[in-house]
Amino acid sequence: MRRMVIGLVVIGLLVGTTGVRPGFGQASSSDAPAPATEELGPAASFGWGMAAIGTNLGYIPAKLIWALGGSITALLAWGFSFGNSDAALGVLQPAVSGTWVVTPEMLRGEQPILFSGPSFEPSR
């Protein structure tokens, strides 16, 4: 089973990266400017999807460890600050928010990947 999954990932990566595109400096088939988002064929979509799955195999466990470590650190910060929730949330929010799953759009650079989420802004 493991060999089959690895084989499918490798085939998906190879098929997705071998799409035919004009080379650098060559004109495309039409003189019209290229659209902002390029339409992907089925093979390229499959390849990007498999690349996202492969990326998530390492990314999600790393994010989970990061979030668990941040949660424990936030609990310690809350305890050592005598129940100051702003101190705890300053650690907890960046650790548990952000991107949890990498998508093909993120791999293509169309969307950002935020491993650590936004900073906590205490209300005054």
C-alpha positions as CSV (number, residue, x, y, z in Angstrom):
1,M,0.0,0.0,0.0
2,R,2.8,2.4,0.9
3,R,4.6,1.8,-2.4
4,M,1.4,2.5,-4.3
5,V,0.8,5.8,-2.6
6,I,4.5,6.9,-3.1
7,G,4.2,5.8,-6.8
8,L,1.0,7.9,-7.3
9,V,2.7,10.9,-5.7
10,V,5.7,10.6,-7.9
11,I,3.6,10.1,-11.0
12,G,1.4,13.1,-10.1
13,L,4.5,15.3,-9.6
14,L,6.0,14.2,-12.9
15,V,2.8,14.6,-14.9
16,G,2.0,18.0,-13.3
17,T,5.4,19.4,-14.1
18,T,5.7,18.4,-17.7
19,G,2.9,20.6,-19.1
20,V,3.8,22.1,-22.5
21,R,4.2,25.9,-22.2
22,P,6.1,28.4,-24.4
23,G,9.7,28.8,-23.4
24,F,11.2,32.0,-22.1
25,G,11.2,34.7,-24.8
26,Q,8.9,32.7,-27.1
27,A,5.6,34.1,-28.2
28,S,2.5,32.2,-27.3
29,S,-0.1,31.0,-29.8
30,S,-2.1,34.2,-29.5
31,D,-0.9,37.8,-29.3
32,A,-3.4,38.7,-26.6
33,P,-1.9,39.2,-23.1
34,A,-2.1,36.2,-20.8
35,P,-4.9,36.2,-18.3
36,A,-4.0,36.8,-14.6
37,T,-4.8,33.2,-13.7
38,E,-3.7,30.6,-16.2
39,E,-6.1,27.8,-16.9
40,L,-4.5,24.5,-15.9
41,G,-5.1,21.3,-17.7
42,P,-6.2,18.1,-16.0
43,A,-2.6,16.8,-15.7
44,A,-1.3,20.0,-14.3
45,S,-4.2,20.2,-11.8
46,F,-3.5,16.7,-10.7
47,G,0.2,17.4,-10.4
48,W,-0.4,20.5,-8.2
49,G,-2.9,18.5,-6.1
50,M,-0.4,15.7,-5.6
51,A,2.3,18.3,-4.7
52,A,0.0,19.8,-2.1
53,I,-0.7,16.4,-0.6
54,G,3.0,15.6,-0.5
55,T,3.7,19.0,1.1
56,N,1.0,18.5,3.7
57,L,2.5,15.2,4.8
58,G,5.3,17.1,6.4
59,Y,3.6,20.5,6.9
60,I,0.6,19.4,9.0
61,P,2.7,17.5,11.6
62,A,5.1,20.4,11.9
63,K,2.2,22.8,12.3
64,L,0.6,20.5,14.9
65,I,3.9,20.4,16.9
66,W,4.2,24.2,16.6
67,A,0.6,24.7,17.9
68,L,1.0,22.2,20.8
69,G,4.3,23.9,21.8
70,G,2.7,27.3,21.6
71,S,-0.3,26.1,23.6
72,I,1.9,24.8,26.4
73,T,4.0,28.0,26.4
74,A,0.8,30.1,26.5
75,L,-0.4,28.1,29.5
76,L,2.9,28.7,31.2
77,A,2.8,32.4,30.4
78,W,-0.7,32.6,31.8
79,G,0.4,30.9,35.0
80,F,3.6,32.9,35.5
81,S,1.8,36.2,34.8
82,F,-0.8,35.4,37.4
83,G,-3.7,34.9,35.0
84,N,-3.0,37.7,32.5
85,S,-4.9,36.5,29.5
86,D,-3.2,39.1,27.2
87,A,0.2,37.5,27.9
88,A,-1.2,34.0,27.1
89,L,-3.0,35.1,24.0
90,G,0.1,36.9,22.7
91,V,1.7,33.4,22.5
92,L,-1.3,31.3,21.7
93,Q,-2.9,33.2,18.8
94,P,0.2,33.2,16.5
95,A,0.8,29.5,17.4
96,V,-2.6,28.1,16.6
97,S,-3.8,30.5,13.8
98,G,-2.4,30.7,10.4
99,T,-2.4,28.2,7.6
100,W,-3.1,24.6,8.6
101,V,-3.4,23.0,5.1
102,V,-1.3,23.9,2.1
103,T,-3.4,24.2,-1.1
104,P,-2.2,24.1,-4.8
105,E,-2.9,27.8,-5.0
106,M,-0.4,28.4,-2.2
107,L,2.2,26.3,-3.9
108,R,1.8,28.3,-7.1
109,G,2.3,31.5,-5.1
110,E,-1.3,32.8,-5.6
111,Q,-2.0,32.8,-1.9
112,P,0.4,33.2,1.1
113,I,1.4,30.4,3.5
114,L,1.3,31.7,7.0
115,F,3.0,29.1,9.3
116,S,2.7,31.5,12.2
117,G,-0.5,33.5,12.4
118,P,-1.0,37.2,13.1
119,S,0.1,38.8,16.3
120,F,-2.3,39.3,19.1
121,E,-3.5,42.9,19.6
122,P,-4.8,43.4,23.2
123,S,-7.9,45.6,23.5
124,R,-7.4,48.6,25.7
